[in-house]
Amino acid sequence: MKQITHSLTWGFNLMVLSNMTHFLVHKCSNHPVRKHRAHCAKYGPAYLCFLAMCLVMVDLTRHLVNDAFGHVCLEQEKLKNPSRGLTPELFGAFKAQDHIDELCYSQWALNQYNDDGSLSTWGWIGFLCTWIGFGFLMIAIFWGIDFHRKMRATWRKTRGRGG
């Protein structure tokens, strides 16, 4: 079930974030002020949104890799063969068991936590990429919709020209 949830979350986030990037590309190309600026100044919010999308997707992709390669399952026939990479303890424990159809165990594949419960290197990378990515996304959206200009115009309108 966990694998399906991670896959759906990955796909949903990619869909939403890529649509935001597409929206900002369209908005930046038709913007009256940015229309006459240099390429990077014109499409800056869209580029920042794309970078944010890539950063946010790092940890979600790590989850998918961990789901795909983090478990090994051996069928009954393979349990009888000691050359399958099992530790001697596992092989000895399951060699005589006839009622077990398969044995599944976890292996290291971009784990988020260390054995002591602290974040692993991959966990820190995912944590930092996610937070930095959402920060960049917020900046890109506010920059793309000219939030600062709209706030300044509203402030001047409500407080009067002189402040």
PAVO-166225 format. One line per field, with one value per residue: residue number from 1; residue in three letters; chain; y negated, z, x negated of N, C-alpha, C in turn. Coordinates in steps of 0.1 Angstrom, whole numbers. Each point is the difference from the previous one (the first is absolute). Example, Ala and Ser with C-alpha at 12.3 -4.5 7.8 and 13.67 -1.06 7.14 Angstrom:
% PAVO-166225
kero (1, 2)
tikol (ALA, SER)
zadren (A, A)
n_north (57, -11)
n_up (78, -7)
n_east (-132, 4)
ca_north (-12, -11)
ca_up (0, 0)
ca_east (9, -9)
c_north (-12, -11)
c_up (0, 8)
c_east (-9, 8)
//
This chain:
% PAVO-166225
kero (1, 2, 3, 4, 5, 6, 7, 8, 9, 10, 11, 12, 13, 14, 15, 16, 17, 18, 19, 20, 21, 22, 23, 24, 25, 26, 27, 28, 29, 30, 31, 32, 33, 34, 35, 36, 37, 38, 39, 40, 41, 42, 43, 44, 45, 46, 47, 48, 49, 50, 51, 52, 53, 54, 55, 56, 57, 58, 59, 60, 61, 62, 63, 64, 65, 66, 67, 68, 69, 70, 71, 72, 73, 74, 75, 76, 77, 78, 79, 80, 81, 82, 83, 84, 85, 86, 87, 88, 89, 90, 91, 92, 93, 94, 95, 96, 97, 98, 99, 100, 101, 102, 103, 104, 105, 106, 107, 108, 109, 110, 111, 112, 113, 114, 115, 116, 117, 118, 119, 120, 121, 122, 123, 124, 125, 126, 127, 128, 129, 130, 131, 132, 133, 134, 135, 136, 137, 138, 139, 140, 141, 142, 143, 144, 145, 146, 147, 148, 149, 150, 151, 152, 153, 154, 155, 156, 157, 158, 159, 160, 161, 162, 163)
tikol (MET, LYS, GLN, ILE, THR, HIS, SER, LEU, THR, TRP, GLY, PHE, ASN, LEU, MET, VAL, LEU, SER, ASN, MET, THR, HIS, PHE, LEU, VAL, HIS, LYS, CYS, SER, ASN, HIS, PRO, VAL, ARG, LYS, HIS, ARG, ALA, HIS, CYS, ALA, LYS, TYR, GLY, PRO, ALA, TYR, LEU, CYS, PHE, LEU, ALA, MET, CYS, LEU, VAL, MET, VAL, ASP, LEU, THR, ARG, HIS, LEU, VAL, ASN, ASP, ALA, PHE, GLY, HIS, VAL, CYS, LEU, GLU, GLN, GLU, LYS, LEU, LYS, ASN, PRO, SER, ARG, GLY, LEU, THR, PRO, GLU, LEU, PHE, GLY, ALA, PHE, LYS, ALA, GLN, ASP, HIS, ILE, ASP, GLU, LEU, CYS, TYR, SER, GLN, TRP, ALA, LEU, ASN, GLN, TYR, ASN, ASP, ASP, GLY, SER, LEU, SER, THR, TRP, GLY, TRP, ILE, GLY, PHE, LEU, CYS, THR, TRP, ILE, GLY, PHE, GLY, PHE, LEU, MET, ILE, ALA, ILE, PHE, TRP, GLY, ILE, ASP, PHE, HIS, ARG, LYS, MET, ARG, ALA, THR, TRP, ARG, LYS, THR, ARG, GLY, ARG, GLY, GLY)
zadren (A, A, A, A, A, A, A, A, A, A, A, A, A, A, A, A, A, A, A, A, A, A, A, A, A, A, A, A, A, A, A, A, A, A, A, A, A, A, A, A, A, A, A, A, A, A, A, A, A, A, A, A, A, A, A, A, A, A, A, A, A, A, A, A, A, A, A, A, A, A, A, A, A, A, A, A, A, A, A, A, A, A, A, A, A, A, A, A, A, A, A, A, A, A, A, A, A, A, A, A, A, A, A, A, A, A, A, A, A, A, A, A, A, A, A, A, A, A, A, A, A, A, A, A, A, A, A, A, A, A, A, A, A, A, A, A, A, A, A, A, A, A, A, A, A, A, A, A, A, A, A, A, A, A, A, A, A, A, A, A, A, A, A)
n_north (12, 1, 10, 4, -2, 5, 10, 1, -1, 8, 7, 0, 2, 10, 4, -2, 4, 10, 1, -2, 9, 8, -2, 1, 10, 3, -2, 6, 8, -1, -1, -10, 1, 13, -4, -11, 9, 2, 11, -1, -13, 3, 11, -10, -5, 2, -5, -9, -1, 1, -8, -7, 2, -2, -10, -4, 3, -6, -5, -5, -3, -5, -5, -4, -5, -5, -4, -5, -5, -4, 9, 11, 6, 11, 7, 10, 2, -13, 3, 11, -11, 4, 0, -3, -1, 11, -6, 6, -10, -9, 4, 1, -12, -3, 7, 2, -13, 8, -6, -4, -8, -11, -4, -11, -7, -10, -8, -5, -10, -9, 6, -4, 11, -3, 10, -12, -1, -4, -12, 8, 2, 11, 2, -4, 7, 10, -1, -2, 10, 6, -4, 1, 12, 3, -4, 6, 10, -3, -1, 11, 5, -4, 4, 12, -1, -5, 8, -3, 0, 12, 4, -5, 4, 12, 1, -4, 9, 9, -3, -1, -9, -9, 11)
n_up (0, 7, -9, 1, 13, 1, -7, 6, 12, -5, -5, 12, 8, -8, 1, 13, 3, -9, 5, 13, -3, -6, 11, 8, -8, 0, 13, 1, -9, 7, 9, 2, 12, 2, -8, 5, 10, 5, -7, 7, -2, -13, -1, 8, 2, -13, -2, 9, -6, -12, 4, 4, -12, -6, 8, -2, -12, 6, 11, -8, -8, 11, 3, -13, 1, 12, -5, -11, 7, 10, -8, 6, -9, 7, -11, 2, -13, 0, 10, -8, -8, 6, -13, 6, 7, 6, 12, 7, 7, -10, -6, 11, 2, -13, 1, 12, -2, 0, 10, -2, -6, 7, -1, 7, -4, 9, -10, 2, -2, 2, 11, 6, 7, 9, 4, 4, -12, -2, -6, -11, -7, -5, 13, 4, -10, 3, 13, -3, -9, 8, 11, -6, -5, 12, 6, -9, 2, 13, 0, -7, 7, 11, -5, -3, 11, 2, 9, -2, -13, 1, 9, -8, -11, 7, 4, -12, -5, 10, -1, -13, -9, 11, 2)
n_east (-8, -11, -3, 13, 0, -12, 5, 12, -7, -9, 10, 7, -11, -4, 13, 1, -12, 1, 12, -5, -10, 9, 8, -11, -3, 13, 0, -12, 4, 11, -10, 8, -4, 2, 9, -5, -1, -12, -5, -11, 1, 2, -8, -5, 12, 1, -12, 3, 12, -7, -8, 11, 5, -12, -2, 12, -3, -10, 7, 9, -10, -6, 12, 2, -12, 2, 12, -6, -10, 9, 6, -4, 7, -1, 2, 8, -1, 0, 9, 2, -3, -11, 0, 11, -12, 6, 2, -10, 2, 2, -11, -7, 5, -2, -11, 3, 3, 10, 4, -12, 9, -2, -13, 5, -10, -2, -3, -12, 9, -9, -3, 12, 0, -9, -7, -6, 7, -13, 1, 1, -10, 6, 2, -12, -4, 9, -4, -12, 0, 8, -7, -12, 5, 7, -11, -8, 9, 0, -13, 0, 9, -5, -12, 5, 7, -13, -2, -13, 2, 7, -9, -10, 6, 3, -12, -5, 8, -3, -13, 3, -3, 2, 8)
ca_north (-12, -11, -3, -7, -13, -8, -2, -10, -13, -4, -4, -12, -12, -4, -6, -14, -8, -3, -9, -13, -5, -3, -12, -11, -2, -7, -13, -8, -3, -10, -10, -13, -6, 9, 3, -6, 2, 11, 13, 5, -8, 2, 13, 4, 8, 13, 8, 3, 10, 13, 4, 4, 13, 10, 2, 7, 14, 8, 10, 9, 10, 9, 10, 10, 9, 8, 10, 10, 8, 1, 13, 12, 12, 13, 10, 12, 8, -8, 0, 12, -1, -9, -9, -11, -12, -1, 2, 14, 1, 0, 13, 10, -1, 3, 11, 11, -4, 4, -7, -14, -1, -9, -8, -13, -7, -13, -2, -14, -7, -14, -1, -13, 0, 9, 10, -6, -8, -13, -1, 4, -10, -1, -6, -15, -6, -1, -10, -14, -3, -2, -13, -10, 0, -7, -14, -5, 0, -12, -12, 0, -4, -14, -8, 1, -7, -14, -2, -12, -11, -1, -4, -14, -8, 0, -9, -14, -3, -1, -10, -12, -2, -4, 9)
ca_up (0, 2, -13, -8, 5, -5, -15, -2, 5, -9, -13, 2, 1, -13, -8, 5, -1, -14, -5, 5, -9, -13, 2, 1, -14, -8, 6, -3, -15, -3, 10, -6, 5, -3, -14, -7, 8, -4, 2, 14, 8, -4, 4, 13, 8, -5, 2, 14, 2, -5, 10, 12, -3, 1, 14, 7, -5, 4, 10, -5, -8, 9, 5, -10, -2, 12, -2, -11, 2, 14, 5, -8, 3, -5, 1, 8, -6, 1, 14, 2, -6, 9, -8, -3, 7, 13, 10, 5, 10, -7, -8, 10, 6, -9, -9, 3, 0, -12, 0, -4, -14, -3, 10, -5, 10, -5, -2, -1, -13, 2, 12, 6, 14, 5, 9, 12, -1, -5, -14, -7, -10, -9, 7, 0, -13, -4, 9, -4, -14, 1, 6, -9, -12, 2, 1, -14, -7, 5, -6, -15, -2, 4, -10, -13, 0, 3, 13, 6, -6, 4, 14, 1, -6, 10, 11, -4, -1, 13, 9, -6, -7, 8, 11)
ca_east (8, -9, -6, 10, 1, -12, 1, 10, -5, -10, 7, 8, -9, -6, 10, 4, -12, -3, 11, -4, -11, 5, 7, -10, -5, 10, 2, -12, -1, 10, 0, -3, -13, -12, 0, -11, -12, -9, 6, 0, 8, 14, 5, -6, 9, 2, -12, 0, 10, -5, -11, 7, 6, -10, -4, 11, 2, -12, 3, 11, -6, -7, 10, 3, -12, 0, 11, -3, -12, -3, 4, -3, 9, -4, 11, -3, -10, -12, -4, -8, -14, -8, -8, 9, -4, 6, -10, 1, 11, 12, 1, 3, 14, 10, -3, 9, 14, 8, 13, -3, -1, -11, -6, -3, -8, -5, -14, -3, 2, 3, 9, 1, -5, -11, 4, 3, 12, -4, 1, -12, -4, 11, 11, -3, 1, 14, 6, -5, 5, 14, 3, -6, 8, 12, -4, -2, 13, 7, -6, 3, 14, 1, -7, 7, 13, -3, 6, -6, 6, 14, 1, -4, 12, 11, -4, 2, 14, 6, -7, -2, -12, -11, -4)
c_north (-13, -4, -7, -15, -9, -3, -11, -14, -5, -6, -13, -13, -4, -7, -14, -9, -4, -9, -14, -6, -5, -13, -12, -3, -8, -14, -9, -4, -11, -12, -14, -6, 9, 3, -6, 2, 11, 13, 5, -9, 2, 13, 5, 8, 14, 9, 3, 10, 14, 5, 5, 14, 11, 3, 7, 15, 9, 11, 9, 11, 9, 11, 11, 9, 10, 11, 11, 9, 3, 13, 11, 11, 12, 10, 13, 7, -7, 0, 12, 0, -10, -11, -12, -13, -1, 2, 14, 1, 1, 14, 11, 0, 4, 12, 12, -3, 3, -9, -15, -1, -9, -8, -13, -7, -13, -1, -15, -5, -14, -2, -14, -1, 9, 10, -6, -10, -14, 0, 4, -11, -2, -7, -15, -6, -2, -11, -14, -3, -3, -14, -11, -1, -8, -15, -6, -1, -12, -13, -1, -4, -15, -9, 0, -7, -15, -3, -13, -13, -2, -4, -15, -8, 0, -9, -14, -4, -2, -10, -14, -1, -2, 10, -2)
c_up (0, -14, -9, 5, -4, -15, -3, 4, -10, -13, 2, 2, -13, -9, 4, -2, -14, -6, 5, -9, -13, 1, 0, -13, -8, 6, -3, -14, -4, 9, -6, 4, -4, -15, -7, 7, -7, 4, 14, 9, -3, 6, 13, 9, -5, 3, 15, 4, -4, 10, 13, -2, 1, 14, 9, -4, 4, 11, -4, -9, 8, 6, -10, -2, 12, -1, -10, 4, 14, 6, -9, 4, -7, 1, 7, -7, 2, 14, 3, -5, 8, -8, -4, 7, 13, 10, 5, 10, -7, -8, 10, 6, -10, -9, 3, 0, -13, -1, -4, -16, -5, 12, -5, 12, -7, -2, -2, -14, 3, 12, 5, 14, 2, 10, 14, 0, -5, -15, -6, -10, -10, 6, 0, -14, -4, 8, -5, -14, 1, 5, -9, -12, 2, 3, -13, -7, 5, -6, -15, -2, 4, -11, -13, -1, 4, 14, 7, -6, 4, 14, 1, -5, 10, 12, -3, -1, 13, 9, -6, -6, 9, 11, 11)
c_east (-9, -5, 10, 2, -11, 0, 10, -4, -10, 6, 8, -9, -6, 10, 3, -12, -3, 11, -3, -11, 6, 8, -9, -7, 9, 2, -12, -1, 10, 1, -4, -13, -12, -1, -13, -13, -8, 7, 1, 8, 15, 6, -6, 10, 3, -12, -1, 10, -4, -11, 7, 7, -10, -4, 11, 1, -12, 4, 11, -6, -8, 9, 3, -12, 0, 11, -4, -12, -3, 5, -4, 9, -6, 11, -5, -11, -14, -5, -9, -14, -8, -7, 8, -3, 6, -11, 2, 12, 14, 2, 3, 14, 11, -2, 10, 15, 7, 13, -2, -1, -11, -5, -4, -8, -5, -15, -2, 2, 4, 9, -1, -6, -11, 6, 4, 11, -3, 1, -14, -4, 10, 13, -2, 0, 14, 7, -4, 5, 15, 3, -5, 9, 13, -2, -1, 14, 8, -6, 3, 14, 3, -6, 8, 13, -1, 7, -4, 7, 15, 1, -3, 12, 11, -4, 2, 15, 7, -5, -1, -14, -12, -3, 9)
//
